Amino acid sequence: MDDHEMEESISSEIVDRLSELPDSLIHLIFSFLPMRKVLSTTLLSKRWKNLWTSVPYLNFCFNGVDSV
């Protein structure tokens, strides 16, 4: 087996467990992050693209100070 075949074999075995997480758990994780980080996670998965719009708790940071 050459390097190319080995890479294809490994990539076909990779499991995307993040995409399998329920929305409620992703929302919980998002609730601990600043909004900027939450928005950047939308690039990780097509399923997450609009998920941030339904986050029940928003964490904004103004001038380096967290607000509730």
All heavy atoms as TSV, in Angstrom:
chain	resi	resn	atom	element	x	y	z
A	1	MET	N	N	0.848	-1.168	0.000
A	1	MET	CA	C	0.000	0.000	0.000
A	1	MET	C	C	0.899	1.238	0.000
A	1	MET	O	O	1.732	1.411	0.871
A	1	MET	CB	C	-0.889	-0.021	1.249
A	1	MET	CG	C	-1.866	1.123	1.324
A	1	MET	SD	S	-2.912	1.134	2.797
A	1	MET	CE	C	-4.035	-0.191	2.452
A	2	ASP	N	N	0.706	2.120	-0.995
A	2	ASP	CA	C	1.517	3.327	-1.041
A	2	ASP	C	C	0.906	4.416	-0.148
A	2	ASP	O	O	-0.155	4.235	0.438
A	2	ASP	CB	C	1.696	3.824	-2.472
A	2	ASP	CG	C	0.399	4.294	-3.120
A	2	ASP	OD1	O	-0.631	4.364	-2.433
A	2	ASP	OD2	O	0.435	4.619	-4.318
A	3	ASP	N	N	1.604	5.538	-0.032
A	3	ASP	CA	C	1.175	6.621	0.863
A	3	ASP	C	C	-0.204	7.167	0.496
A	3	ASP	O	O	-1.025	7.451	1.369
A	3	ASP	CB	C	2.191	7.760	0.852
A	3	ASP	CG	C	3.458	7.399	1.597
A	3	ASP	OD1	O	3.424	6.427	2.376
A	3	ASP	OD2	O	4.475	8.087	1.396
A	4	HIS	N	N	-0.464	7.308	-0.791
A	4	HIS	CA	C	-1.753	7.848	-1.239
A	4	HIS	C	C	-2.912	6.931	-0.843
A	4	HIS	O	O	-3.937	7.386	-0.348
A	4	HIS	CB	C	-1.733	8.079	-2.745
A	4	HIS	CG	C	-2.990	8.669	-3.275
A	4	HIS	ND1	N	-3.363	9.966	-3.013
A	4	HIS	CD2	C	-3.975	8.125	-4.032
A	4	HIS	CE1	C	-4.527	10.195	-3.595
A	4	HIS	NE2	N	-4.912	9.103	-4.227
A	5	GLU	N	N	-2.738	5.650	-1.056
A	5	GLU	CA	C	-3.770	4.679	-0.679
A	5	GLU	C	C	-3.977	4.669	0.835
A	5	GLU	O	O	-5.105	4.550	1.323
A	5	GLU	CB	C	-3.397	3.281	-1.160
A	5	GLU	CG	C	-3.462	3.106	-2.654
A	5	GLU	CD	C	-2.945	1.751	-3.104
A	5	GLU	OE1	O	-2.162	1.116	-2.358
A	5	GLU	OE2	O	-3.340	1.329	-4.202
A	6	MET	N	N	-2.892	4.812	1.569
A	6	MET	CA	C	-2.980	4.820	3.026
A	6	MET	C	C	-3.762	6.047	3.509
A	6	MET	O	O	-4.613	5.949	4.384
A	6	MET	CB	C	-1.588	4.820	3.635
A	6	MET	CG	C	-1.567	4.700	5.129
A	6	MET	SD	S	0.106	4.911	5.687
A	6	MET	CE	C	0.407	3.403	6.504
A	7	GLU	N	N	-3.495	7.213	2.920
A	7	GLU	CA	C	-4.214	8.441	3.286
A	7	GLU	C	C	-5.701	8.308	2.979
A	7	GLU	O	O	-6.542	8.730	3.764
A	7	GLU	CB	C	-3.628	9.635	2.549
A	7	GLU	CG	C	-2.291	10.087	3.078
A	7	GLU	CD	C	-1.699	11.229	2.281
A	7	GLU	OE1	O	-2.418	11.811	1.431
A	7	GLU	OE2	O	-0.525	11.542	2.493
A	8	GLU	N	N	-6.044	7.745	1.826
A	8	GLU	CA	C	-7.451	7.552	1.470
A	8	GLU	C	C	-8.137	6.607	2.438
A	8	GLU	O	O	-9.270	6.815	2.840
A	8	GLU	CB	C	-7.575	7.028	0.041
A	8	GLU	CG	C	-7.309	8.072	-1.013
A	8	GLU	CD	C	-7.474	7.517	-2.408
A	8	GLU	OE1	O	-7.782	6.310	-2.562
A	8	GLU	OE2	O	-7.296	8.286	-3.365
A	9	SER	N	N	-7.434	5.571	2.840
A	9	SER	CA	C	-7.986	4.610	3.785
A	9	SER	C	C	-8.255	5.262	5.134
A	9	SER	O	O	-9.306	5.064	5.735
A	9	SER	CB	C	-7.020	3.436	3.950
A	9	SER	OG	O	-7.456	2.564	4.955
A	10	ILE	N	N	-7.309	6.055	5.596
A	10	ILE	CA	C	-7.465	6.736	6.891
A	10	ILE	C	C	-8.593	7.751	6.818
A	10	ILE	O	O	-9.438	7.819	7.703
A	10	ILE	CB	C	-6.142	7.411	7.309
A	10	ILE	CG1	C	-5.117	6.347	7.656
A	10	ILE	CG2	C	-6.366	8.349	8.491
A	10	ILE	CD1	C	-3.724	6.880	7.887
A	11	SER	N	N	-8.661	8.541	5.747
A	11	SER	CA	C	-9.697	9.575	5.645
A	11	SER	C	C	-11.092	8.971	5.528
A	11	SER	O	O	-12.064	9.561	5.974
A	11	SER	CB	C	-9.416	10.515	4.477
A	11	SER	OG	O	-9.517	9.815	3.259
A	12	SER	N	N	-11.214	7.785	4.973
A	12	SER	CA	C	-12.530	7.159	4.868
A	12	SER	C	C	-12.994	6.602	6.210
A	12	SER	O	O	-14.172	6.340	6.403
A	12	SER	CB	C	-12.517	6.056	3.811
A	12	SER	OG	O	-11.687	4.988	4.225
A	13	GLU	N	N	-12.064	6.447	7.158
A	13	GLU	CA	C	-12.402	5.917	8.474
A	13	GLU	C	C	-12.705	7.019	9.488
A	13	GLU	O	O	-13.163	6.742	10.583
A	13	GLU	CB	C	-11.249	5.061	9.000
A	13	GLU	CG	C	-11.011	3.809	8.190
A	13	GLU	CD	C	-9.777	3.042	8.640
A	13	GLU	OE1	O	-9.207	3.395	9.682
A	13	GLU	OE2	O	-9.384	2.121	7.929
A	14	ILE	N	N	-12.449	8.281	9.143
A	14	ILE	CA	C	-12.668	9.388	10.063
A	14	ILE	C	C	-14.166	9.571	10.277
A	14	ILE	O	O	-14.946	9.613	9.340
A	14	ILE	CB	C	-12.043	10.684	9.524
A	14	ILE	CG1	C	-10.532	10.539	9.478
A	14	ILE	CG2	C	-12.442	11.874	10.385
A	14	ILE	CD1	C	-9.811	11.703	8.848
A	15	VAL	N	N	-14.546	9.671	11.546
A	15	VAL	CA	C	-15.947	9.841	11.901
A	15	VAL	C	C	-16.137	11.269	12.393
A	15	VAL	O	O	-15.387	11.761	13.229
A	15	VAL	CB	C	-16.346	8.842	13.014
A	15	VAL	CG1	C	-17.775	9.061	13.441
A	15	VAL	CG2	C	-16.119	7.417	12.551
A	16	ASP	N	N	-17.149	11.941	11.873
A	16	ASP	CA	C	-17.461	13.311	12.273
A	16	ASP	C	C	-18.435	13.276	13.445
A	16	ASP	O	O	-19.640	13.305	13.271
A	16	ASP	CB	C	-18.045	14.075	11.096
A	16	ASP	CG	C	-18.352	15.514	11.449
A	16	ASP	OD1	O	-17.966	15.965	12.535
A	16	ASP	OD2	O	-18.988	16.179	10.622
A	17	ARG	N	N	-17.908	13.188	14.637
A	17	ARG	CA	C	-18.744	13.084	15.831
A	17	ARG	C	C	-19.348	14.423	16.224
A	17	ARG	O	O	-20.396	14.462	16.859
A	17	ARG	CB	C	-17.948	12.498	16.981
A	17	ARG	CG	C	-17.563	11.057	16.712
A	17	ARG	CD	C	-16.703	10.510	17.824
A	17	ARG	NE	N	-16.129	9.249	17.422
A	17	ARG	CZ	C	-16.505	8.084	17.914
A	17	ARG	NH1	N	-17.434	8.020	18.821
A	17	ARG	NH2	N	-15.941	6.980	17.502
A	18	LEU	N	N	-18.715	15.516	15.865
A	18	LEU	CA	C	-19.261	16.829	16.196
A	18	LEU	C	C	-20.604	17.068	15.516
A	18	LEU	O	O	-21.524	17.622	16.108
A	18	LEU	CB	C	-18.285	17.938	15.799
A	18	LEU	CG	C	-17.051	18.090	16.664
A	18	LEU	CD1	C	-16.144	19.173	16.096
A	18	LEU	CD2	C	-17.406	18.398	18.090
A	19	SER	N	N	-20.729	16.644	14.288
A	19	SER	CA	C	-21.981	16.838	13.562
A	19	SER	C	C	-23.108	15.976	14.118
A	19	SER	O	O	-24.276	16.238	13.861
A	19	SER	CB	C	-21.797	16.541	12.075
A	19	SER	OG	O	-20.969	17.505	11.499
A	20	GLU	N	N	-22.755	14.961	14.874
A	20	GLU	CA	C	-23.769	14.085	15.456
A	20	GLU	C	C	-24.314	14.614	16.786
A	20	GLU	O	O	-25.284	14.080	17.311
A	20	GLU	CB	C	-23.187	12.691	15.663
A	20	GLU	CG	C	-22.820	11.987	14.363
A	20	GLU	CD	C	-22.143	10.653	14.589
A	20	GLU	OE1	O	-22.057	10.202	15.739
A	20	GLU	OE2	O	-21.695	10.060	13.601
A	21	LEU	N	N	-23.695	15.663	17.335
A	21	LEU	CA	C	-24.156	16.212	18.605
A	21	LEU	C	C	-25.553	16.817	18.457
A	21	LEU	O	O	-25.847	17.459	17.450
A	21	LEU	CB	C	-23.197	17.296	19.101
A	21	LEU	CG	C	-21.807	16.848	19.510
A	21	LEU	CD1	C	-20.950	18.059	19.832
A	21	LEU	CD2	C	-21.865	15.903	20.685
A	22	PRO	N	N	-26.409	16.653	19.450
A	22	PRO	CA	C	-27.731	17.260	19.380
A	22	PRO	C	C	-27.636	18.787	19.506
A	22	PRO	O	O	-26.708	19.316	20.140
A	22	PRO	CB	C	-28.470	16.654	20.575
A	22	PRO	CG	C	-27.415	16.183	21.496
A	22	PRO	CD	C	-26.213	15.859	20.656
A	23	ASP	N	N	-28.597	19.481	18.919
A	23	ASP	CA	C	-28.599	20.940	18.954
A	23	ASP	C	C	-28.561	21.475	20.376
A	23	ASP	O	O	-27.893	22.475	20.650
A	23	ASP	CB	C	-29.840	21.490	18.244
A	23	ASP	CG	C	-29.762	21.305	16.742
A	23	ASP	OD1	O	-28.722	20.828	16.252
A	23	ASP	OD2	O	-30.747	21.641	16.069
A	24	SER	N	N	-29.254	20.828	21.289
A	24	SER	CA	C	-29.290	21.315	22.668
A	24	SER	C	C	-27.892	21.338	23.302
A	24	SER	O	O	-27.561	22.255	24.053
A	24	SER	CB	C	-30.242	20.475	23.510
A	24	SER	OG	O	-29.841	19.122	23.518
A	25	LEU	N	N	-27.075	20.352	22.995
A	25	LEU	CA	C	-25.714	20.313	23.530
A	25	LEU	C	C	-24.846	21.386	22.868
A	25	LEU	O	O	-24.049	22.057	23.528
A	25	LEU	CB	C	-25.088	18.928	23.352
A	25	LEU	CG	C	-23.692	18.748	23.917
A	25	LEU	CD1	C	-23.641	19.110	25.401
A	25	LEU	CD2	C	-23.208	17.335	23.713
A	26	ILE	N	N	-25.010	21.573	21.587
A	26	ILE	CA	C	-24.261	22.620	20.887
A	26	ILE	C	C	-24.650	23.989	21.437
A	26	ILE	O	O	-23.796	24.846	21.668
A	26	ILE	CB	C	-24.499	22.532	19.370
A	26	ILE	CG1	C	-23.937	21.211	18.838
A	26	ILE	CG2	C	-23.848	23.708	18.655
A	26	ILE	CD1	C	-24.308	20.899	17.422
A	27	HIS	N	N	-25.934	24.190	21.702
A	27	HIS	CA	C	-26.388	25.449	22.299
A	27	HIS	C	C	-25.745	25.661	23.666
A	27	HIS	O	O	-25.353	26.781	24.015
A	27	HIS	CB	C	-27.906	25.481	22.434
A	27	HIS	CG	C	-28.608	25.754	21.158
A	27	HIS	ND1	N	-29.782	25.144	20.840
A	27	HIS	CD2	C	-28.312	26.578	20.120
A	27	HIS	CE1	C	-30.173	25.566	19.655
A	27	HIS	NE2	N	-29.296	26.432	19.204
A	28	LEU	N	N	-25.660	24.615	24.447
A	28	LEU	CA	C	-25.028	24.720	25.767
A	28	LEU	C	C	-23.562	25.132	25.627
A	28	LEU	O	O	-23.081	26.021	26.337
A	28	LEU	CB	C	-25.139	23.403	26.523
A	28	LEU	CG	C	-24.477	23.373	27.898
A	28	LEU	CD1	C	-25.163	24.349	28.844
A	28	LEU	CD2	C	-24.503	21.971	28.473
A	29	ILE	N	N	-22.861	24.508	24.716
A	29	ILE	CA	C	-21.453	24.856	24.469
A	29	ILE	C	C	-21.352	26.308	24.019
A	29	ILE	O	O	-20.515	27.077	24.508
A	29	ILE	CB	C	-20.829	23.904	23.429
A	29	ILE	CG1	C	-20.752	22.486	24.001
A	29	ILE	CG2	C	-19.453	24.402	22.988
A	29	ILE	CD1	C	-20.432	21.417	22.982
A	30	PHE	N	N	-22.231	26.715	23.099
A	30	PHE	CA	C	-22.230	28.088	22.604
A	30	PHE	C	C	-22.472	29.092	23.726
A	30	PHE	O	O	-21.950	30.204	23.696
A	30	PHE	CB	C	-23.311	28.280	21.534
A	30	PHE	CG	C	-22.964	27.729	20.174
A	30	PHE	CD1	C	-23.891	27.776	19.154
A	30	PHE	CD2	C	-21.731	27.167	19.899
A	30	PHE	CE1	C	-23.600	27.291	17.892
A	30	PHE	CE2	C	-21.427	26.662	18.644
A	30	PHE	CZ	C	-22.371	26.735	17.640
A	31	SER	N	N	-23.264	28.723	24.705
A	31	SER	CA	C	-23.609	29.654	25.780
A	31	SER	C	C	-22.400	30.055	26.619
A	31	SER	O	O	-22.431	31.064	27.314
A	31	SER	CB	C	-24.707	29.068	26.668
A	31	SER	OG	O	-24.205	28.022	27.475
A	32	PHE	N	N	-21.329	29.287	26.558
A	32	PHE	CA	C	-20.110	29.604	27.303
A	32	PHE	C	C	-19.106	30.403	26.478
A	32	PHE	O	O	-18.071	30.810	26.995
A	32	PHE	CB	C	-19.427	28.318	27.794
A	32	PHE	CG	C	-20.200	27.602	28.858
A	32	PHE	CD1	C	-20.970	26.493	28.542
A	32	PHE	CD2	C	-20.176	28.048	30.172
A	32	PHE	CE1	C	-21.687	25.831	29.518
A	32	PHE	CE2	C	-20.898	27.396	31.156
A	32	PHE	CZ	C	-21.661	26.283	30.829
A	33	LEU	N	N	-19.406	30.611	25.211
A	33	LEU	CA	C	-18.475	31.288	24.318
A	33	LEU	C	C	-18.916	32.711	24.015
A	33	LEU	O	O	-20.117	32.992	23.961
A	33	LEU	CB	C	-18.378	30.529	22.986
A	33	LEU	CG	C	-17.861	29.104	23.035
A	33	LEU	CD1	C	-18.000	28.456	21.664
A	33	LEU	CD2	C	-16.420	29.075	23.489
A	34	PRO	N	N	-17.953	33.602	23.773
A	34	PRO	CA	C	-18.315	34.939	23.289
A	34	PRO	C	C	-18.955	34.809	21.903
A	34	PRO	O	O	-18.644	33.879	21.148
A	34	PRO	CB	C	-16.977	35.669	23.196
A	34	PRO	CG	C	-15.981	34.830	23.898
A	34	PRO	CD	C	-16.523	33.443	23.962
A	35	MET	N	N	-19.829	35.727	21.563
A	35	MET	CA	C	-20.565	35.660	20.295
A	35	MET	C	C	-19.627	35.567	19.094
A	35	MET	O	O	-19.912	34.846	18.139
A	35	MET	CB	C	-21.488	36.869	20.159
A	35	MET	CG	C	-22.359	36.819	18.926
A	35	MET	SD	S	-23.285	35.283	18.694
A	35	MET	CE	C	-24.405	35.334	20.047
A	36	ARG	N	N	-18.507	36.234	19.132
A	36	ARG	CA	C	-17.553	36.178	18.011
A	36	ARG	C	C	-17.095	34.743	17.760
A	36	ARG	O	O	-16.979	34.289	16.620
A	36	ARG	CB	C	-16.362	37.077	18.298
A	36	ARG	CG	C	-15.343	37.079	17.171
A	36	ARG	CD	C	-14.282	38.092	17.402
A	36	ARG	NE	N	-14.888	39.397	17.167
A	36	ARG	CZ	C	-14.290	40.545	17.386
A	36	ARG	NH1	N	-13.079	40.571	17.848
A	36	ARG	NH2	N	-14.909	41.672	17.149
A	37	LYS	N	N	-16.832	33.999	18.828
A	37	LYS	CA	C	-16.404	32.602	18.698
A	37	LYS	C	C	-17.558	31.724	18.205
A	37	LYS	O	O	-17.369	30.807	17.414
A	37	LYS	CB	C	-15.878	32.055	20.026
A	37	LYS	CG	C	-14.635	32.734	20.504
A	37	LYS	CD	C	-13.473	32.415	19.613
A	37	LYS	CE	C	-12.210	33.039	20.183
A	37	LYS	NZ	N	-11.066	32.825	19.339
A	38	VAL	N	N	-18.753	32.004	18.697
A	38	VAL	CA	C	-19.930	31.239	18.257
A	38	VAL	C	C	-20.104	31.398	16.752
A	38	VAL	O	O	-20.309	30.421	16.027
A	38	VAL	CB	C	-21.207	31.701	19.000
A	38	VAL	CG1	C	-22.448	31.085	18.385
A	38	VAL	CG2	C	-21.110	31.351	20.480
A	39	LEU	N	N	-20.011	32.626	16.285
A	39	LEU	CA	C	-20.170	32.870	14.845
A	39	LEU	C	C	-19.084	32.192	14.025
A	39	LEU	O	O	-19.345	31.690	12.940
A	39	LEU	CB	C	-20.191	34.371	14.564
A	39	LEU	CG	C	-21.411	35.106	15.095
A	39	LEU	CD1	C	-21.259	36.599	14.889
A	39	LEU	CD2	C	-22.677	34.592	14.441
A	40	SER	N	N	-17.874	32.143	14.553
A	40	SER	CA	C	-16.788	31.500	13.799
A	40	SER	C	C	-16.982	29.985	13.704
A	40	SER	O	O	-16.483	29.355	12.776
A	40	SER	CB	C	-15.428	31.840	14.397
A	40	SER	OG	O	-15.286	31.276	15.670
A	41	THR	N	N	-17.716	29.390	14.645
A	41	THR	CA	C	-17.948	27.945	14.576
A	41	THR	C	C	-18.871	27.568	13.428
A	41	THR	O	O	-18.907	26.406	13.026
A	41	THR	CB	C	-18.555	27.398	15.881
A	41	THR	OG1	O	-19.825	27.984	16.084
A	41	THR	CG2	C	-17.662	27.640	17.058
A	42	THR	N	N	-19.605	28.519	12.895
A	42	THR	CA	C	-20.517	28.199	11.794
A	42	THR	C	C	-19.768	27.728	10.549
A	42	THR	O	O	-20.362	27.139	9.673
A	42	THR	CB	C	-21.403	29.400	11.439
A	42	THR	OG1	O	-20.588	30.476	10.996
A	42	THR	CG2	C	-22.244	29.832	12.628
A	43	LEU	N	N	-18.480	27.967	10.510
A	43	LEU	CA	C	-17.674	27.498	9.381
A	43	LEU	C	C	-17.328	26.026	9.486
A	43	LEU	O	O	-16.876	25.417	8.520
A	43	LEU	CB	C	-16.384	28.317	9.290
A	43	LEU	CG	C	-16.556	29.814	9.108
A	43	LEU	CD1	C	-15.200	30.504	9.194
A	43	LEU	CD2	C	-17.228	30.108	7.790
A	44	LEU	N	N	-17.540	25.431	10.662
A	44	LEU	CA	C	-17.133	24.048	10.884
A	44	LEU	C	C	-18.067	23.022	10.243
A	44	LEU	O	O	-17.655	21.919	9.926
A	44	LEU	CB	C	-17.039	23.762	12.387
A	44	LEU	CG	C	-16.006	24.576	13.156
A	44	LEU	CD1	C	-16.100	24.260	14.643
A	44	LEU	CD2	C	-14.614	24.297	12.634
A	45	SER	N	N	-19.323	23.392	10.092
A	45	SER	CA	C	-20.289	22.423	9.599
A	45	SER	C	C	-21.441	23.132	8.903
A	45	SER	O	O	-21.896	24.180	9.360
A	45	SER	CB	C	-20.832	21.602	10.777
A	45	SER	OG	O	-21.945	20.843	10.404
A	46	LYS	N	N	-21.923	22.567	7.799
A	46	LYS	CA	C	-23.094	23.137	7.122
A	46	LYS	C	C	-24.305	23.123	8.041
A	46	LYS	O	O	-25.118	24.026	8.029
A	46	LYS	CB	C	-23.408	22.353	5.847
A	46	LYS	CG	C	-22.411	22.562	4.746
A	46	LYS	CD	C	-22.792	21.774	3.524
A	46	LYS	CE	C	-21.755	21.953	2.443
A	46	LYS	NZ	N	-22.089	21.201	1.245
A	47	ARG	N	N	-24.401	22.100	8.856
A	47	ARG	CA	C	-25.526	21.982	9.773
A	47	ARG	C	C	-25.515	23.111	10.805
A	47	ARG	O	O	-26.545	23.538	11.287
A	47	ARG	CB	C	-25.478	20.633	10.482
A	47	ARG	CG	C	-26.673	20.384	11.346
A	47	ARG	CD	C	-26.611	18.990	11.973
A	47	ARG	NE	N	-27.213	19.087	13.266
A	47	ARG	CZ	C	-26.583	19.015	14.418
A	47	ARG	NH1	N	-25.297	18.799	14.449
A	47	ARG	NH2	N	-27.219	19.126	15.543
A	48	TRP	N	N	-24.345	23.603	11.150
A	48	TRP	CA	C	-24.209	24.648	12.162
A	48	TRP	C	C	-24.357	26.051	11.578
A	48	TRP	O	O	-24.341	27.024	12.317
A	48	TRP	CB	C	-22.855	24.549	12.842
A	48	TRP	CG	C	-22.658	23.335	13.675
A	48	TRP	CD1	C	-23.464	22.234	13.732
A	48	TRP	CD2	C	-21.586	23.078	14.554
A	48	TRP	NE1	N	-22.950	21.320	14.602
A	48	TRP	CE2	C	-21.796	21.800	15.127
A	48	TRP	CE3	C	-20.464	23.792	14.924
A	48	TRP	CZ2	C	-20.918	21.242	16.037
A	48	TRP	CZ3	C	-19.589	23.233	15.839
A	48	TRP	CH2	C	-19.822	21.974	16.389
A	49	LYS	N	N	-24.489	26.155	10.262
A	49	LYS	CA	C	-24.488	27.459	9.602
A	49	LYS	C	C	-25.463	28.443	10.236
A	49	LYS	O	O	-25.120	29.590	10.481
A	49	LYS	CB	C	-24.804	27.290	8.112
A	49	LYS	CG	C	-24.738	28.575	7.343
A	49	LYS	CD	C	-24.979	28.345	5.873
A	49	LYS	CE	C	-24.894	29.651	5.120
A	49	LYS	NZ	N	-25.128	29.458	3.704
A	50	ASN	N	N	-26.676	28.022	10.515
A	50	ASN	CA	C	-27.679	28.916	11.100
A	50	ASN	C	C	-28.021	28.564	12.540
A	50	ASN	O	O	-28.930	29.154	13.120
A	50	ASN	CB	C	-28.947	28.907	10.246
A	50	ASN	CG	C	-28.706	29.493	8.878
A	50	ASN	OD1	O	-28.078	30.526	8.745
A	50	ASN	ND2	N	-29.178	28.821	7.854
A	51	LEU	N	N	-27.305	27.628	13.109
A	51	LEU	CA	C	-27.602	27.184	14.466
A	51	LEU	C	C	-27.421	28.299	15.488
A	51	LEU	O	O	-28.139	28.378	16.476
A	51	LEU	CB	C	-26.738	25.979	14.824
A	51	LEU	CG	C	-27.127	25.194	16.056
A	51	LEU	CD1	C	-28.548	24.649	15.923
A	51	LEU	CD2	C	-26.165	24.048	16.274
A	52	TRP	N	N	-26.481	29.195	15.251
A	52	TRP	CA	C	-26.223	30.286	16.185
A	52	TRP	C	C	-27.441	31.182	16.352
A	52	TRP	O	O	-27.602	31.814	17.406
A	52	TRP	CB	C	-25.012	31.105	15.742
A	52	TRP	CG	C	-25.286	31.967	14.545
A	52	TRP	CD1	C	-25.155	31.608	13.243
A	52	TRP	CD2	C	-25.744	33.307	14.549
A	52	TRP	NE1	N	-25.510	32.640	12.424
A	52	TRP	CE2	C	-25.873	33.707	13.210
A	52	TRP	CE3	C	-26.066	34.219	15.552
A	52	TRP	CZ2	C	-26.305	34.975	12.840
A	52	TRP	CZ3	C	-26.499	35.485	15.181
A	52	TRP	CH2	C	-26.606	35.853	13.852
A	53	THR	N	N	-28.325	31.233	15.362
A	53	THR	CA	C	-29.493	32.119	15.447
A	53	THR	C	C	-30.512	31.656	16.473
A	53	THR	O	O	-31.392	32.428	16.844
A	53	THR	CB	C	-30.191	32.246	14.075
A	53	THR	OG1	O	-30.647	30.954	13.669
A	53	THR	CG2	C	-29.250	32.812	13.027
A	54	SER	N	N	-30.389	30.425	16.934
A	54	SER	CA	C	-31.338	29.917	17.921
A	54	SER	C	C	-30.701	29.662	19.282
A	54	SER	O	O	-31.251	28.944	20.106
A	54	SER	CB	C	-31.992	28.632	17.398
A	54	SER	OG	O	-31.008	27.651	17.145
A	55	VAL	N	N	-29.537	30.285	19.520
A	55	VAL	CA	C	-28.871	30.142	20.814
A	55	VAL	C	C	-29.706	30.867	21.870
A	55	VAL	O	O	-30.013	32.047	21.714
A	55	VAL	CB	C	-27.441	30.728	20.774
A	55	VAL	CG1	C	-26.805	30.730	22.141
A	55	VAL	CG2	C	-26.587	29.959	19.794
A	56	PRO	N	N	-30.107	30.161	22.941
A	56	PRO	CA	C	-30.974	30.790	23.939
A	56	PRO	C	C	-30.262	31.816	24.826
A	56	PRO	O	O	-30.899	32.692	25.398
A	56	PRO	CB	C	-31.469	29.620	24.779
A	56	PRO	CG	C	-30.486	28.533	24.577
A	56	PRO	CD	C	-29.884	28.748	23.222
A	57	TYR	N	N	-28.950	31.724	24.951
A	57	TYR	CA	C	-28.183	32.654	25.776
A	57	TYR	C	C	-27.101	33.278	24.925
A	57	TYR	O	O	-26.313	32.570	24.320
A	57	TYR	CB	C	-27.520	31.925	26.953
A	57	TYR	CG	C	-28.490	31.177	27.804
A	57	TYR	CD1	C	-28.614	29.802	27.691
A	57	TYR	CD2	C	-29.296	31.840	28.710
A	57	TYR	CE1	C	-29.519	29.093	28.461
A	57	TYR	CE2	C	-30.208	31.153	29.488
A	57	TYR	CZ	C	-30.307	29.785	29.364
A	57	TYR	OH	O	-31.204	29.108	30.124
A	58	LEU	N	N	-27.067	34.586	24.893
A	58	LEU	CA	C	-26.058	35.284	24.110
A	58	LEU	C	C	-25.027	35.885	25.048
A	58	LEU	O	O	-25.363	36.493	26.054
A	58	LEU	CB	C	-26.707	36.385	23.264
A	58	LEU	CG	C	-27.763	35.903	22.279
A	58	LEU	CD1	C	-28.389	37.096	21.561
A	58	LEU	CD2	C	-27.172	34.939	21.281
A	59	ASN	N	N	-23.759	35.713	24.714
A	59	ASN	CA	C	-22.664	36.210	25.529
A	59	ASN	C	C	-21.905	37.240	24.709
A	59	ASN	O	O	-21.142	36.896	23.823
A	59	ASN	CB	C	-21.761	35.040	25.922
A	59	ASN	CG	C	-20.609	35.461	26.801
A	59	ASN	OD1	O	-20.452	36.632	27.118
A	59	ASN	ND2	N	-19.786	34.499	27.169
A	60	PHE	N	N	-22.136	38.526	24.995
A	60	PHE	CA	C	-21.455	39.604	24.297
A	60	PHE	C	C	-20.347	40.166	25.165
A	60	PHE	O	O	-20.427	40.148	26.388
A	60	PHE	CB	C	-22.426	40.744	23.948
A	60	PHE	CG	C	-23.465	40.350	22.942
A	60	PHE	CD1	C	-24.727	39.952	23.338
A	60	PHE	CD2	C	-23.169	40.374	21.595
A	60	PHE	CE1	C	-25.689	39.594	22.419
A	60	PHE	CE2	C	-24.120	40.023	20.659
A	60	PHE	CZ	C	-25.372	39.631	21.067
A	61	CYS	N	N	-19.325	40.681	24.548
A	61	CYS	CA	C	-18.207	41.280	25.274
A	61	CYS	C	C	-17.994	42.689	24.726
A	61	CYS	O	O	-17.794	42.861	23.528
A	61	CYS	CB	C	-16.959	40.434	25.086
A	61	CYS	SG	S	-15.557	41.036	26.012
A	62	PHE	N	N	-18.096	43.689	25.595
A	62	PHE	CA	C	-17.902	45.078	25.199
A	62	PHE	C	C	-16.653	45.620	25.883
A	62	PHE	O	O	-16.538	45.595	27.107
A	62	PHE	CB	C	-19.109	45.925	25.604
A	62	PHE	CG	C	-20.384	45.496	24.939
A	62	PHE	CD1	C	-21.286	44.688	25.611
A	62	PHE	CD2	C	-20.653	45.866	23.632
A	62	PHE	CE1	C	-22.451	44.281	24.995
A	62	PHE	CE2	C	-21.815	45.462	23.012
A	62	PHE	CZ	C	-22.714	44.665	23.690
A	63	ASN	N	N	-15.717	46.121	25.096
A	63	ASN	CA	C	-14.482	46.697	25.617
A	63	ASN	C	C	-13.778	45.764	26.605
A	63	ASN	O	O	-13.281	46.195	27.636
A	63	ASN	CB	C	-14.760	48.043	26.281
A	63	ASN	CG	C	-15.288	49.054	25.287
A	63	ASN	OD1	O	-14.899	49.042	24.130
A	63	ASN	ND2	N	-16.179	49.909	25.736
A	64	GLY	N	N	-13.782	44.484	26.315
A	64	GLY	CA	C	-13.080	43.536	27.149
A	64	GLY	C	C	-13.804	43.166	28.424
A	64	GLY	O	O	-13.279	42.444	29.250
A	65	VAL	N	N	-15.040	43.637	28.606
A	65	VAL	CA	C	-15.812	43.337	29.807
A	65	VAL	C	C	-17.021	42.505	29.407
A	65	VAL	O	O	-17.793	42.907	28.551
A	65	VAL	CB	C	-16.291	44.629	30.506
A	65	VAL	CG1	C	-17.136	44.300	31.718
A	65	VAL	CG2	C	-15.119	45.499	30.890
A	66	ASP	N	N	-17.177	41.341	30.010
A	66	ASP	CA	C	-18.330	40.497	29.722
A	66	ASP	C	C	-19.590	41.115	30.309
A	66	ASP	O	O	-19.566	41.662	31.404
A	66	ASP	CB	C	-18.158	39.081	30.304
A	66	ASP	CG	C	-17.083	38.307	29.572
A	66	ASP	OD1	O	-16.876	38.588	28.383
A	66	ASP	OD2	O	-16.468	37.411	30.188
A	67	SER	N	N	-20.673	41.040	29.562
A	67	SER	CA	C	-21.959	41.506	30.092
A	67	SER	C	C	-22.931	40.344	30.102
A	67	SER	O	O	-22.812	39.413	29.337
A	67	SER	CB	C	-22.500	42.657	29.263
A	67	SER	OG	O	-22.899	42.189	27.999
A	68	VAL	N	N	-23.892	40.415	30.968
A	68	VAL	CA	C	-24.854	39.332	31.121
A	68	VAL	C	C	-26.054	39.600	30.259
A	68	VAL	O	O	-26.568	40.634	30.135
A	68	VAL	CB	C	-25.278	39.188	32.595
A	68	VAL	CG1	C	-26.321	38.109	32.751
A	68	VAL	CG2	C	-24.072	38.915	33.439
